[in-house]
Amino acid sequence: MTLDETLREIKAAMDKQDRTIRSVALAIGKHEQEVGQWFKGEHRPSFASLSALAAVVGLGTGWRRARRT
C-alpha cells in the first residue's frame, strides 16, 4: 500500500466518522495546517504520525508500512 493509498483510507474512515482534519490533528498533537498538507500531498507525515492518525480513526495495525511515492 502506498502512502497516498493509506492517506485515502484514513480520510475515508474520517468521513464515515464525520471527523475533521482539525479534530484528528488535535487528537495526535499536530497543527491542523500540517495534517491538511499531508492530505493534499504537500508534505509527508512521519511513520509515527501516520500510525497515530490511523489509530485515531480506528484503523488497526493490519495495514502495512506505506511506501513513499
CORMO-V690623 format. One record per pair of residues at least 6 apart in sequence whose ideal C-beta (glycine too) atoms are under 8 Angstrom apart, sorted by the first residue. I is the first residue (numbers start at 1). J is the second residue. Records with the same first field share a line. If there is no record, write none. Layout:
I = J + J
//
This chain:
1 = 9 + 63 + 64 + 66 + 67
2 = 66 + 67 + 68 + 69
3 = 44 + 50 + 66 + 67 + 68 + 69
4 = 41 + 69
5 = 66
6 = 50 + 54 + 63 + 66
7 = 38 + 39 + 50
9 = 59 + 63
10 = 50 + 53 + 54 + 57 + 59
11 = 39
13 = 19 + 57 + 58 + 59
14 = 20 + 21 + 24 + 57
17 = 57 + 58
19 = 56 + 57
21 = 32 + 35 + 36 + 39
22 = 32
24 = 35 + 53 + 56 + 57
25 = 31 + 32 + 34 + 35 + 36
26 = 32
27 = 56
28 = 35 + 49 + 52 + 53 + 56
30 = 49
34 = 43
35 = 45 + 53
37 = 43
38 = 44 + 45 + 49 + 53
44 = 68
45 = 53
47 = 65 + 66
50 = 66
54 = 63
//
